[in-house]
Amino acid sequence: MEVHHEEVLSGAGLPGASEVAKAEWIEVKQLQNQADLLAAREKYALGVEELSTILLGKEIRADALLLDDYNARKLARAEGFPVRGSVGLLETFYLGGHLTDLRAAFRHLLAHSYIDQRLLDLRLRALGLPPLWQA
Amino acid sequence: METVTVELPSALLKAANLEERNLSQQAARLLALELYREYKVSLGRAAELCQTPLAAFMDFAAKHGVPPLRYSSEDLEEERLSTDRPEA
């Protein structure tokens, strides 16, 4: 619920917000034990959306969690969850044939300076693709 | 959120090129960014602490040379290896 609120309401007008709002396959769930969230807020320097993701994952026994923040991913792994991030998801879609141009998707991330280009080039090399900005 | 008042040298604010308006918010954003840059708080927590929407804080971080998406290459390789590869 907290993440959906951030993406759809706070993020209204941003890329992806309307798609998430309309996606019927997304089931929005409310964290049942709010006391856990309050306790975790005292213990960890994570945001409410990041903590809610991990706590809800525990409640519903999620198979994997989608997180991008370094500290949040670290905690999620310590809790035993496989973790996926934006870059890993794009790679998975590419490998599954759902995304034809991985380099274009990576360039989009770079256009906003959201990530270090060297890291993306390393990922492309691991997949046998040319680095960004090379024809 | 509870607040406190601090005194800062005006020369410091001038050197930081902060605008007169929204001075407190700008200073709070810079302090939150530093906490995030040092891995002391997460991206989401940093945005909360300076009372800035997450998307706006991501842009703010990126403009100050701190990428909002920070993974190690080992981190990403581990993700790839643990992903079920699609059948050919």
Backbone of each chain as ProteinMPNN parsed JSONL, in Angstrom:
{"seq_chain_A": "MEVHHEEVLSGAGLPGASEVAKAEWIEVKQLQNQADLLAAREKYALGVEELSTILLGKEIRADALLLDDYNARKLARAEGFPVRGSVGLLETFYLGGHLTDLRAAFRHLLAHSYIDQRLLDLRLRALGLPPLWQA", "coords_chain_A": {"N_chain_A": [[0.834, -1.206, 0.0], [1.9, 1.284, 0.848], [3.982, 1.621, -0.981], [2.585, 1.629, -3.384], [1.096, 3.937, -3.043], [3.151, 5.825, -3.082], [4.106, 5.497, -5.7], [1.865, 5.897, -7.357], [0.208, 8.031, -6.391], [1.864, 10.087, -5.115], [3.687, 10.081, -7.127], [2.311, 10.895, -9.334], [1.886, 11.65, -12.744], [4.495, 11.193, -13.364], [6.818, 9.13, -15.273], [5.444, 5.928, -15.842], [3.661, 5.972, -13.706], [0.868, 6.14, -14.32], [0.558, 3.772, -15.696], [1.051, 1.876, -13.709], [-1.074, 2.481, -12.034], [-3.219, 1.662, -13.591], [-2.808, -1.012, -13.988], [-4.202, -4.096, -13.875], [-3.265, -6.466, -12.967], [-1.79, -5.977, -10.776], [-1.901, -6.406, -7.394], [-2.85, -4.636, -4.655], [-1.665, -4.605, -1.422], [-2.219, -4.236, 2.047], [-0.073, -3.67, 4.748], [-0.359, -5.798, 7.448], [0.485, -5.911, 10.153], [1.031, -3.187, 11.712], [2.446, -2.455, 13.903], [4.851, -3.741, 13.732], [6.017, -2.257, 11.727], [6.349, 0.224, 12.935], [8.17, -0.463, 14.924], [10.318, -1.286, 13.363], [10.953, 1.081, 12.136], [12.205, 2.43, 14.137], [14.478, 1.004, 14.374], [15.86, 0.701, 11.92], [17.487, 2.644, 9.366], [15.759, 3.195, 7.162], [13.369, 4.087, 4.598], [9.755, 4.481, 4.817], [8.426, 3.171, 2.728], [10.327, 1.339, 1.837], [10.779, -0.227, 4.114], [8.176, -1.201, 4.505], [7.882, -2.775, 2.253], [9.656, -4.888, 2.759], [8.631, -5.903, 5.182], [5.985, -6.561, 4.475], [6.579, -8.443, 2.591], [7.51, -10.454, 4.256], [5.174, -11.04, 5.659], [3.424, -12.04, 3.682], [4.901, -14.039, 2.697], [6.639, -13.681, 0.423], [8.085, -14.509, -2.776], [10.193, -13.107, -3.871], [11.72, -9.845, -3.636], [11.297, -6.515, -4.856], [13.587, -4.117, -4.98], [15.54, -1.162, -4.958], [17.241, 0.387, -3.431], [20.411, 0.447, -1.837], [20.894, -0.072, 0.977], [18.4, -1.051, 1.745], [18.17, -3.305, 0.147], [20.211, -4.797, 1.214], [19.261, -5.362, 3.802], [16.965, -6.813, 3.135], [18.07, -9.067, 1.912], [19.415, -10.104, 4.104], [17.237, -10.919, 5.511], [16.56, -13.084, 4.13], [15.458, -12.951, 1.571], [15.369, -13.306, -1.992], [16.479, -10.703, -4.069], [15.465, -8.237, -6.409], [16.368, -5.621, -8.637], [15.923, -2.515, -10.488], [17.732, -2.601, -12.676], [18.416, -5.321, -12.763], [15.886, -6.39, -13.276], [15.342, -5.364, -15.822], [17.316, -6.708, -17.246], [16.411, -9.325, -16.905], [13.961, -9.209, -18.285], [14.945, -8.744, -20.819], [16.443, -11.076, -21.302], [14.368, -12.853, -21.273], [13.071, -12.245, -23.575], [11.2, -10.245, -23.629], [11.947, -7.678, -23.808], [13.445, -5.915, -26.261], [15.533, -4.126, -26.8], [17.928, -3.684, -24.787], [20.031, -1.948, -24.338], [18.987, 0.532, -25.029], [17.139, 0.868, -23.007], [18.849, 1.015, -20.832], [20.173, 3.353, -21.519], [18.175, 5.163, -21.069], [18.02, 5.181, -18.287], [20.491, 6.291, -17.796], [20.197, 8.801, -18.899], [18.929, 10.268, -17.01], [20.843, 10.44, -15.159], [20.821, 8.51, -13.179], [22.362, 6.364, -12.545], [25.611, 4.81, -12.525], [27.483, 4.843, -15.461], [29.568, 3.047, -15.979], [28.941, 0.782, -14.558], [26.675, -0.142, -15.89], [27.792, -0.719, -18.37], [29.437, -2.83, -17.653], [27.501, -4.73, -17.082], [26.344, -5.067, -19.583], [28.494, -6.135, -20.96], [28.74, -8.571, -19.629], [26.551, -9.822, -20.653], [27.243, -10.149, -23.202], [26.91, -8.012, -24.911], [27.497, -4.941, -26.786], [29.141, -2.028, -25.354], [27.475, 0.935, -23.999], [26.73, 3.713, -26.127], [28.197, 2.822, -28.226], [28.193, 1.97, -31.576]], "CA_chain_A": [[0.0, 0.0, 0.0], [2.771, 2.46, 0.951], [4.714, 1.755, -2.237], [1.59, 1.992, -4.399], [0.791, 5.342, -2.795], [4.296, 6.615, -3.552], [4.212, 5.406, -7.15], [0.671, 6.345, -8.091], [-0.292, 9.33, -5.938], [2.968, 11.056, -5.039], [4.396, 10.097, -8.401], [1.376, 11.166, -10.44], [2.472, 12.433, -13.833], [5.834, 10.705, -13.682], [6.772, 7.931, -16.129], [5.067, 4.669, -15.221], [2.648, 6.098, -12.647], [-0.477, 5.798, -14.797], [0.571, 2.344, -16.049], [0.907, 1.125, -12.453], [-2.437, 2.714, -11.535], [-4.2, 0.935, -14.415], [-2.454, -2.434, -14.111], [-5.137, -4.927, -13.105], [-2.567, -7.616, -12.398], [-1.132, -5.594, -9.516], [-2.786, -6.474, -6.23], [-2.311, -3.781, -3.595], [-1.92, -5.199, -0.109], [-1.907, -3.416, 3.212], [0.681, -4.357, 5.804], [-1.29, -6.089, 8.539], [1.027, -5.584, 11.472], [1.637, -1.851, 11.688], [3.371, -2.346, 15.044], [6.159, -4.155, 13.21], [6.566, -1.139, 10.955], [6.797, 1.238, 13.892], [9.384, -0.972, 15.579], [11.395, -1.292, 12.366], [11.323, 2.484, 11.89], [13.14, 2.813, 15.201], [15.693, 0.182, 14.294], [16.585, 0.805, 10.648], [17.454, 3.957, 8.705], [15.127, 3.009, 5.855], [12.114, 4.796, 4.427], [8.559, 3.698, 5.121], [8.11, 2.282, 1.602], [11.322, 0.254, 1.809], [10.494, -1.132, 5.239], [6.886, -1.855, 4.254], [8.116, -3.817, 1.247], [10.297, -6.039, 3.416], [7.714, -6.475, 6.185], [4.868, -7.201, 3.768], [7.163, -9.655, 2.009], [7.534, -11.491, 5.302], [3.791, -11.418, 5.979], [2.785, -12.839, 2.619], [5.91, -15.027, 2.261], [6.935, -13.369, -0.989], [9.183, -15.268, -3.387], [11.301, -12.182, -4.106], [11.347, -8.449, -3.424], [11.84, -5.542, -5.811], [14.149, -2.986, -4.236], [16.718, -0.58, -5.591], [18.164, 1.021, -2.492], [21.493, -0.419, -1.373], [20.68, -0.503, 2.362], [17.168, -1.844, 1.796], [18.489, -4.613, -0.458], [21.053, -5.515, 2.176], [18.392, -5.884, 4.861], [16.083, -7.836, 2.555], [18.872, -10.287, 1.745], [19.661, -10.641, 5.451], [15.973, -11.559, 5.917], [16.427, -14.318, 3.347], [14.727, -12.772, 0.303], [16.037, -12.946, -3.242], [16.138, -9.305, -4.356], [15.626, -7.764, -7.772], [16.327, -4.172, -8.782], [15.525, -2.06, -11.819], [18.655, -3.101, -13.69], [18.243, -6.775, -12.838], [14.596, -6.669, -13.928], [15.5, -5.096, -17.263], [18.095, -7.827, -17.786], [15.533, -10.501, -16.933], [13.018, -9.024, -19.393], [15.711, -8.902, -22.056], [16.759, -12.499, -21.473], [13.111, -13.559, -21.528], [12.534, -11.852, -24.874], [10.131, -9.244, -23.493], [12.571, -6.382, -24.058], [14.359, -6.185, -27.377], [16.695, -3.24, -26.791], [18.366, -3.447, -23.403], [20.9, -0.781, -24.3], [18.128, 1.733, -25.041], [16.574, 0.995, -21.655], [19.945, 1.482, -19.978], [20.428, 4.758, -21.853], [17.124, 5.946, -20.425], [18.453, 5.369, -16.896], [21.639, 7.198, -17.805], [19.759, 10.148, -19.277], [18.549, 10.954, -15.775], [21.993, 10.326, -14.248], [20.402, 7.714, -12.028], [23.248, 5.231, -12.315], [26.954, 4.949, -13.086], [27.543, 4.176, -16.772], [30.53, 1.928, -15.96], [28.234, -0.392, -14.043], [25.813, -0.647, -16.961], [28.654, -1.326, -19.393], [29.856, -4.14, -17.126], [26.371, -5.658, -17.23], [26.205, -5.364, -21.011], [29.585, -7.042, -21.33], [28.409, -9.894, -19.085], [25.513, -10.399, -21.51], [27.777, -10.253, -24.564], [26.436, -6.88, -25.719], [28.458, -3.847, -26.824], [28.88, -0.999, -24.346], [26.615, 2.05, -24.408], [27.308, 4.728, -27.009], [28.962, 2.224, -29.317], [27.237, 1.544, -32.613]], "C_chain_A": [[0.873, 1.262, 0.0], [3.509, 2.714, -0.366], [3.774, 2.209, -3.357], [1.237, 3.47, -4.276], [1.907, 6.221, -3.349], [4.335, 6.66, -5.08], [3.062, 6.111, -7.864], [0.209, 7.743, -7.688], [0.82, 10.378, -5.889], [3.662, 11.189, -6.387], [3.501, 10.382, -9.593], [2.021, 12.055, -11.493], [3.858, 11.978, -14.221], [5.729, 9.446, -14.543], [6.406, 6.68, -15.325], [3.942, 4.763, -14.213], [1.265, 5.673, -13.133], [-0.553, 4.318, -15.168], [0.375, 1.486, -14.794], [-0.525, 1.265, -11.934], [-3.457, 1.865, -12.279], [-3.975, -0.577, -14.414], [-3.346, -3.299, -13.224], [-4.442, -6.115, -12.45], [-1.847, -7.274, -11.094], [-2.164, -5.608, -8.394], [-2.141, -5.673, -5.098], [-2.67, -4.376, -2.242], [-1.453, -4.258, 1.002], [-1.117, -4.259, 4.212], [-0.251, -4.569, 7.002], [-0.778, -5.618, 9.886], [1.77, -4.252, 11.448], [2.616, -1.663, 12.839], [4.779, -2.752, 14.619], [6.829, -3.006, 12.468], [7.103, -0.065, 11.895], [8.099, 0.814, 14.564], [10.569, -0.919, 14.62], [11.873, 0.123, 12.069], [12.335, 2.962, 12.924], [14.496, 2.161, 15.002], [16.528, 0.446, 13.043], [16.425, 2.19, 10.016], [16.935, 3.817, 7.278], [13.826, 3.792, 5.806], [10.923, 3.871, 4.644], [8.205, 2.744, 3.973], [9.059, 1.084, 1.58], [11.049, -0.748, 2.931], [9.19, -1.891, 5.024], [7.044, -2.995, 3.261], [8.677, -5.079, 1.907], [9.334, -6.708, 4.406], [6.524, -7.175, 5.527], [5.358, -8.497, 3.108], [7.203, -10.794, 3.014], [6.12, -11.981, 5.599], [3.192, -12.353, 4.94], [3.731, -13.904, 2.059], [6.213, -14.863, 0.767], [8.117, -14.194, -1.486], [10.415, -14.392, -3.595], [10.8, -10.758, -3.862], [12.006, -7.561, -4.47], [12.295, -4.309, -5.044], [15.369, -2.457, -4.972], [17.716, -0.031, -4.582], [19.166, 0.018, -1.919], [21.227, -0.961, 0.041], [19.441, -1.39, 2.494], [17.411, -3.243, 1.227], [19.305, -5.467, 0.515], [20.187, -6.144, 3.29], [17.501, -7.011, 4.325], [16.84, -9.159, 2.372], [19.13, -10.941, 3.098], [18.415, -11.347, 5.978], [15.667, -12.789, 5.066], [15.714, -14.181, 2.012], [15.685, -12.662, -0.885], [15.573, -11.528, -3.599], [16.375, -8.994, -5.825], [15.563, -6.237, -7.759], [15.972, -3.805, -10.202], [16.417, -2.644, -12.906], [18.502, -4.612, -13.87], [16.947, -7.161, -13.532], [14.697, -6.46, -15.435], [16.275, -6.23, -17.926], [17.223, -9.083, -17.923], [14.541, -10.406, -18.095], [13.718, -9.237, -20.733], [15.985, -10.379, -22.33], [15.51, -13.322, -21.781], [12.466, -13.181, -22.844], [11.414, -10.829, -24.799], [10.643, -7.832, -23.748], [13.625, -6.596, -25.131], [15.631, -5.341, -27.306], [17.087, -2.864, -25.365], [19.214, -2.182, -23.312], [20.081, 0.519, -24.293], [17.521, 1.965, -23.654], [17.634, 1.507, -20.687], [20.236, 2.963, -20.246], [19.398, 5.668, -21.189], [17.483, 6.202, -18.956], [19.586, 6.394, -16.835], [21.232, 8.644, -18.094], [19.365, 10.954, -18.049], [19.669, 10.929, -14.749], [21.666, 9.515, -13.006], [21.39, 6.608, -11.671], [24.581, 5.479, -13.015], [27.039, 4.162, -14.401], [28.475, 2.961, -16.762], [29.858, 0.631, -15.504], [27.354, -1.011, -15.139], [26.637, -1.316, -18.054], [29.164, -2.696, -18.952], [28.757, -5.178, -17.318], [26.192, -6.05, -18.7], [27.279, -6.35, -21.455], [29.281, -8.466, -20.842], [27.371, -10.61, -19.946], [25.965, -10.511, -22.967], [27.305, -9.15, -25.479], [27.488, -5.775, -25.732], [28.129, -2.802, -25.765], [27.976, 0.098, -24.9], [27.416, 3.014, -25.273], [28.267, 4.118, -28.031], [27.969, 1.664, -30.317], [27.187, 0.033, -32.714]], "O_chain_A": [[0.616, 2.196, -0.758], [3.645, 3.854, -0.809], [4.127, 3.063, -4.17], [1.097, 4.169, -5.279], [1.648, 7.232, -4.001], [4.565, 7.711, -5.678], [3.265, 6.826, -8.845], [-0.144, 8.551, -8.547], [0.732, 11.422, -6.537], [4.159, 12.257, -6.745], [3.887, 10.137, -10.736], [2.625, 13.079, -11.175], [4.351, 12.333, -15.291], [4.696, 8.776, -14.554], [6.981, 6.412, -14.27], [3.322, 3.751, -13.886], [0.565, 4.932, -12.442], [-1.589, 3.678, -14.984], [-0.365, 0.502, -14.809], [-1.118, 0.298, -11.454], [-4.436, 1.402, -11.694], [-4.864, -1.335, -14.8], [-3.265, -3.249, -11.997], [-4.96, -6.7, -11.498], [-1.356, -8.16, -10.395], [-3.173, -4.905, -8.451], [-1.04, -5.985, -4.644], [-3.842, -4.622, -1.954], [-0.428, -3.586, 0.889], [-1.457, -5.411, 4.48], [-0.856, -3.62, 7.501], [-1.508, -5.004, 10.664], [2.974, -4.198, 11.197], [3.51, -0.819, 12.77], [5.769, -2.186, 15.082], [8.04, -2.805, 12.564], [8.182, 0.485, 11.673], [9.01, 1.621, 14.748], [11.679, -0.555, 15.007], [13.05, 0.342, 11.786], [13.204, 3.785, 12.633], [15.527, 2.696, 15.41], [17.757, 0.42, 13.096], [15.373, 2.82, 10.119], [17.573, 4.254, 6.319], [13.249, 4.121, 6.842], [11.059, 2.647, 4.653], [7.737, 1.632, 4.217], [8.639, -0.046, 1.332], [11.084, -1.96, 2.72], [9.103, -3.082, 5.324], [6.423, -4.048, 3.403], [8.221, -6.191, 1.64], [9.241, -7.935, 4.456], [6.106, -8.248, 5.965], [4.648, -9.502, 3.072], [6.962, -11.951, 2.67], [5.891, -13.179, 5.771], [2.533, -13.335, 5.28], [3.413, -14.581, 1.081], [6.057, -15.791, -0.026], [9.024, -14.532, -0.727], [11.545, -14.871, -3.507], [9.596, -10.505, -3.881], [13.124, -7.822, -4.913], [11.475, -3.552, -4.523], [16.141, -3.228, -5.542], [18.915, 0.009, -4.858], [18.81, -1.106, -1.564], [21.324, -2.166, 0.273], [19.435, -2.355, 3.258], [16.918, -4.236, 1.762], [19.116, -6.679, 0.622], [20.371, -7.305, 3.658], [17.311, -8.032, 4.986], [16.304, -10.233, 2.646], [19.074, -12.164, 3.232], [18.515, -12.264, 6.793], [14.646, -13.451, 5.255], [15.394, -15.187, 1.38], [16.711, -11.989, -0.785], [14.396, -11.203, -3.443], [17.363, -9.434, -6.412], [14.817, -5.637, -6.985], [15.744, -4.682, -11.034], [15.93, -3.123, -13.93], [18.464, -5.113, -14.994], [16.903, -8.135, -14.283], [14.204, -7.268, -16.222], [15.937, -6.662, -19.028], [17.291, -9.799, -18.922], [14.306, -11.386, -18.802], [13.159, -9.828, -21.657], [15.784, -10.866, -23.443], [15.578, -14.349, -22.456], [11.424, -13.73, -23.202], [10.747, -10.569, -25.801], [9.854, -6.898, -23.887], [14.576, -7.356, -24.944], [16.698, -5.801, -27.714], [16.632, -1.858, -24.821], [19.13, -1.437, -22.336], [20.448, 1.486, -23.625], [17.406, 3.1, -23.192], [17.347, 2.335, -19.823], [20.511, 3.728, -19.321], [19.706, 6.793, -20.796], [17.275, 7.302, -18.444], [19.631, 7.245, -15.947], [21.847, 9.586, -17.595], [19.456, 12.182, -18.05], [19.48, 11.344, -13.605], [22.168, 9.794, -11.917], [21.271, 5.985, -10.616], [24.665, 6.253, -13.969], [26.711, 2.977, -14.449], [28.217, 1.969, -17.444], [30.162, -0.457, -15.993], [27.296, -2.231, -15.295], [26.241, -2.346, -18.6], [29.306, -3.608, -19.767], [29.017, -6.331, -17.662], [25.925, -7.209, -19.018], [27.015, -7.276, -22.222], [29.533, -9.44, -21.551], [27.313, -11.839, -19.973], [25.198, -10.906, -23.845], [27.295, -9.32, -26.698], [28.286, -5.672, -24.801], [26.984, -2.694, -25.325], [27.742, 0.182, -26.105], [28.638, 3.107, -25.153], [29.064, 4.836, -28.634], [27.022, 0.969, -29.949], [26.441, -0.508, -33.53]]}, "seq_chain_B": "METVTVELPSALLKAANLEERNLSQQAARLLALELYREYKVSLGRAAELCQTPLAAFMDFAAKHGVPPLRYSSEDLEEERLSTDRPEA", "coords_chain_B": {"N_chain_B": [[6.815, 17.137, 11.616], [9.287, 17.433, 14.074], [11.234, 20.38, 14.543], [14.396, 22.186, 14.548], [16.221, 25.231, 15.152], [19.018, 26.485, 13.485], [22.202, 28.138, 13.368], [24.011, 29.408, 10.704], [27.01, 30.332, 9.016], [26.709, 33.127, 6.929], [28.381, 33.333, 4.782], [28.936, 30.728, 4.202], [26.518, 29.752, 3.237], [26.355, 31.326, 1.01], [28.561, 30.448, -0.41], [27.715, 27.906, -0.936], [25.88, 28.436, -2.747], [23.148, 28.77, -2.273], [19.719, 29.588, -2.58], [17.972, 32.474, -1.339], [15.298, 32.112, -0.711], [13.406, 29.405, 0.644], [15.508, 28.429, 2.166], [15.962, 26.807, 4.432], [14.846, 24.38, 3.605], [16.471, 23.736, 1.442], [18.973, 23.486, 2.688], [18.395, 21.352, 4.349], [17.942, 19.346, 2.473], [20.504, 19.063, 1.386], [21.897, 18.126, 3.607], [20.561, 15.711, 4.097], [21.171, 14.421, 1.729], [23.901, 14.051, 2.038], [23.942, 12.207, 4.139], [22.766, 10.073, 2.828], [24.643, 9.676, 0.793], [26.771, 8.747, 2.255], [25.887, 6.286, 2.941], [24.452, 6.109, 5.282], [21.771, 6.377, 5.626], [18.864, 5.159, 3.895], [17.752, 5.725, 0.472], [15.008, 6.309, 0.439], [14.576, 6.985, 3.127], [16.217, 9.201, 3.377], [14.898, 11.002, 1.694], [12.527, 11.266, 3.108], [13.488, 12.467, 5.455], [14.224, 15.022, 4.671], [11.839, 15.912, 3.903], [10.92, 15.648, 1.245], [9.454, 14.718, -1.843], [9.958, 11.38, -3.072], [10.681, 11.001, -5.818], [11.505, 13.569, -6.537], [13.662, 13.854, -4.843], [15.338, 11.919, -5.849], [16.029, 13.055, -8.308], [17.305, 15.327, -7.354], [19.499, 14.172, -6.013], [20.81, 12.963, -8.179], [21.483, 15.215, -9.677], [23.411, 16.251, -8.061], [25.47, 14.554, -8.378], [25.266, 12.087, -7.117], [24.358, 8.99, -7.653], [21.035, 7.721, -7.674], [20.51, 5.035, -8.004], [22.284, 2.618, -6.754], [24.298, 0.007, -7.04], [26.507, -2.719, -6.401], [28.802, -4.265, -8.675], [29.035, -6.916, -8.097], [26.719, -7.38, -6.731], [24.785, -7.149, -8.751], [25.581, -9.223, -10.4], [25.087, -11.384, -8.778], [22.329, -11.232, -8.667], [21.729, -11.827, -11.318], [22.676, -14.447, -11.555], [21.006, -15.742, -9.802], [18.615, -15.593, -11.004], [16.065, -17.286, -12.669], [16.874, -18.633, -15.647], [15.388, -18.029, -18.805], [13.771, -20.577, -20.73], [15.142, -21.829, -23.736]], "CA_chain_B": [[8.144, 16.737, 12.068], [9.879, 18.407, 14.989], [12.335, 21.111, 13.89], [15.266, 23.02, 15.381], [16.785, 26.362, 14.425], [20.484, 26.484, 13.557], [22.846, 29.32, 12.802], [25.073, 29.064, 9.758], [27.648, 31.532, 8.472], [26.1, 33.509, 5.646], [29.365, 33.064, 3.726], [28.8, 29.312, 3.846], [25.33, 29.627, 2.386], [26.676, 31.966, -0.263], [29.488, 29.55, -1.111], [26.915, 26.754, -1.381], [25.011, 28.963, -3.798], [21.747, 28.508, -1.926], [18.839, 30.742, -2.773], [17.432, 33.029, -0.087], [14.011, 31.486, -0.397], [13.476, 27.97, 0.95], [16.864, 28.143, 2.63], [15.942, 25.663, 5.352], [14.597, 23.151, 2.841], [17.657, 23.421, 0.641], [20.012, 22.996, 3.601], [17.966, 20.018, 4.81], [18.173, 18.411, 1.365], [21.941, 18.802, 1.276], [22.297, 17.29, 4.747], [20.004, 14.37, 3.848], [21.945, 13.835, 0.634], [25.188, 13.608, 2.578], [23.672, 10.973, 4.891], [22.543, 9.024, 1.83], [25.909, 9.433, 0.089], [27.63, 7.977, 3.168], [25.181, 5.013, 3.212], [23.935, 6.094, 6.656], [20.319, 6.203, 5.498], [18.46, 4.739, 2.545], [17.232, 6.798, -0.383], [13.666, 6.657, 0.911], [14.664, 7.657, 4.426], [16.802, 10.521, 3.136], [13.822, 11.845, 1.154], [11.613, 11.569, 4.217], [14.117, 13.356, 6.438], [14.196, 16.417, 4.191], [10.44, 16.153, 3.532], [10.907, 15.834, -0.206], [8.955, 13.52, -2.541], [11.058, 10.497, -3.47], [11.122, 11.258, -7.199], [12.226, 14.844, -6.545], [14.949, 13.645, -4.18], [16.178, 11.172, -6.796], [16.567, 14.038, -9.254], [18.231, 16.178, -6.591], [20.722, 13.388, -5.802], [21.475, 12.787, -9.473], [22.068, 16.506, -10.064], [24.584, 16.487, -7.214], [26.482, 13.536, -8.642], [25.092, 10.887, -6.291], [23.335, 8.205, -8.366], [20.029, 7.099, -6.804], [20.575, 3.574, -8.139], [23.654, 2.238, -6.419], [24.525, -1.408, -6.798], [27.856, -3.14, -6.736], [28.712, -5.191, -9.805], [28.825, -8.251, -7.502], [25.298, -7.391, -6.406], [24.032, -7.413, -9.98], [25.932, -10.555, -10.893], [24.362, -12.326, -7.916], [20.936, -11.202, -9.15], [21.638, -12.534, -12.609], [22.884, -15.878, -11.353], [19.882, -16.332, -9.062], [17.409, -15.494, -11.825], [15.814, -18.439, -13.524], [17.062, -18.281, -17.054], [14.281, -18.51, -19.634], [14.095, -21.71, -21.587], [15.353, -21.42, -25.128]], "C_chain_B": [[8.716, 17.837, 12.958], [11.07, 19.095, 14.308], [13.184, 21.835, 14.931], [15.783, 24.166, 14.511], [18.301, 26.339, 14.581], [21.009, 27.792, 12.956], [23.983, 28.873, 11.905], [25.713, 30.351, 9.247], [27.033, 31.869, 7.108], [27.06, 33.249, 4.494], [29.262, 31.611, 3.254], [27.618, 29.12, 2.9], [25.584, 30.23, 1.012], [27.584, 31.056, -1.089], [28.748, 28.338, -1.666], [25.94, 27.162, -2.467], [23.534, 28.654, -3.537], [20.931, 29.783, -2.108], [18.277, 31.183, -1.435], [16.128, 32.326, 0.304], [14.211, 29.977, -0.2], [14.861, 27.534, 1.447], [16.904, 26.905, 3.515], [15.752, 24.361, 4.581], [15.818, 22.747, 2.02], [18.77, 22.864, 1.515], [19.672, 21.589, 4.079], [18.214, 18.978, 3.715], [19.648, 18.055, 1.237], [22.423, 17.89, 2.408], [21.798, 15.857, 4.553], [20.783, 13.663, 2.745], [23.283, 13.301, 1.134], [25.01, 12.305, 3.375], [23.475, 9.804, 3.936], [23.856, 8.653, 1.143], [26.837, 8.559, 0.936], [26.994, 6.639, 3.571], [24.639, 4.953, 4.65], [22.421, 5.951, 6.679], [20.023, 5.75, 4.063], [17.972, 5.947, 1.747], [15.864, 7.277, 0.115], [13.696, 7.42, 2.221], [15.235, 9.069, 4.265], [15.729, 11.48, 2.62], [12.841, 12.238, 2.258], [12.201, 12.628, 5.143], [14.144, 14.808, 5.976], [12.825, 16.764, 3.613], [10.295, 16.505, 2.053], [10.329, 14.579, -0.856], [10.121, 12.703, -3.098], [11.587, 10.817, -4.863], [11.931, 12.547, -7.276], [13.595, 14.672, -5.891], [15.896, 12.847, -5.076], [16.813, 12.13, -7.804], [17.605, 14.932, -8.581], [19.568, 15.454, -6.399], [21.507, 13.275, -7.114], [22.159, 14.086, -9.909], [23.311, 16.832, -9.251], [25.604, 15.354, -7.336], [26.406, 12.316, -7.768], [24.001, 10.041, -6.943], [22.33, 7.58, -7.395], [20.019, 5.574, -6.894], [22.027, 3.163, -7.917], [23.708, 0.744, -6.128], [26.02, -1.646, -6.976], [27.723, -4.104, -7.915], [28.493, -6.618, -9.293], [27.339, -8.459, -7.194], [24.476, -7.79, -7.634], [24.333, -8.801, -10.537], [25.195, -11.62, -10.087], [22.9, -12.398, -8.329], [20.787, -12.044, -10.408], [21.733, -14.041, -12.418], [21.697, -16.533, -10.644], [18.573, -16.244, -9.834], [17.251, -16.763, -12.652], [15.962, -18.023, -14.961], [15.901, -18.836, -17.881], [14.71, -19.682, -20.506], [14.195, -21.259, -23.027], [14.218, -21.941, -25.987]], "O_chain_B": [[8.636, 19.021, 12.631], [11.825, 18.451, 13.578], [12.741, 22.066, 16.056], [15.781, 24.075, 13.283], [18.808, 26.189, 15.693], [20.343, 28.446, 12.153], [24.816, 28.057, 12.299], [25.024, 31.354, 9.065], [26.864, 30.999, 6.254], [26.634, 32.979, 3.371], [29.469, 31.304, 2.08], [27.715, 28.416, 1.895], [25.105, 29.73, -0.006], [27.405, 30.909, -2.298], [29.098, 27.81, -2.721], [25.251, 26.318, -3.04], [22.78, 28.322, -4.452], [21.39, 30.891, -1.828], [18.124, 30.38, -0.514], [15.893, 31.997, 1.467], [15.088, 29.37, -0.814], [15.314, 26.421, 1.179], [17.78, 26.053, 3.362], [16.413, 23.361, 4.864], [16.152, 21.567, 1.919], [19.435, 21.896, 1.145], [20.552, 20.738, 4.201], [18.646, 17.862, 4.001], [20.002, 16.899, 1.009], [23.248, 17.001, 2.196], [22.529, 14.901, 4.815], [21.025, 12.458, 2.817], [23.741, 12.24, 0.71], [25.845, 11.405, 3.285], [23.945, 8.695, 4.187], [24.149, 7.476, 0.935], [27.59, 7.74, 0.409], [27.512, 5.944, 4.446], [24.396, 3.866, 5.173], [21.856, 5.454, 7.654], [20.83, 5.938, 3.152], [17.805, 7.041, 2.285], [15.599, 8.476, 0.2], [12.946, 8.377, 2.413], [14.796, 10.009, 4.929], [15.657, 12.631, 3.053], [12.387, 13.38, 2.332], [11.514, 13.559, 5.562], [14.092, 15.723, 6.798], [12.665, 17.773, 2.926], [9.659, 17.487, 1.67], [10.685, 13.471, -0.454], [11.132, 13.253, -3.535], [12.799, 10.895, -5.069], [12.928, 12.614, -7.995], [14.575, 15.272, -6.33], [17.107, 13.068, -5.063], [18.0, 12.019, -8.112], [18.644, 15.25, -9.161], [20.634, 16.039, -6.596], [22.723, 13.469, -7.139], [23.269, 14.066, -10.44], [24.166, 17.598, -9.696], [26.493, 15.217, -6.496], [27.379, 11.567, -7.675], [22.82, 10.355, -6.793], [22.729, 6.975, -6.401], [19.572, 4.898, -5.967], [22.88, 3.341, -8.786], [23.223, 0.282, -5.095], [26.709, -0.861, -7.627], [26.662, -4.689, -8.129], [27.85, -7.431, -9.958], [26.788, -9.546, -7.37], [23.596, -8.648, -7.563], [23.452, -9.469, -11.078], [24.737, -12.624, -10.632], [22.299, -13.472, -8.344], [19.866, -12.849, -10.546], [20.986, -14.81, -13.023], [21.412, -17.713, -10.849], [17.545, -16.752, -9.386], [18.208, -17.244, -13.258], [15.243, -17.144, -15.436], [15.48, -19.976, -17.682], [15.853, -19.764, -20.956], [13.427, -20.412, -23.482], [14.202, -21.708, -27.196]]}, "name": "protein", "num_of_chains": 2, "seq": "MEVHHEEVLSGAGLPGASEVAKAEWIEVKQLQNQADLLAAREKYALGVEELSTILLGKEIRADALLLDDYNARKLARAEGFPVRGSVGLLETFYLGGHLTDLRAAFRHLLAHSYIDQRLLDLRLRALGLPPLWQAMETVTVELPSALLKAANLEERNLSQQAARLLALELYREYKVSLGRAAELCQTPLAAFMDFAAKHGVPPLRYSSEDLEEERLSTDRPEA"}
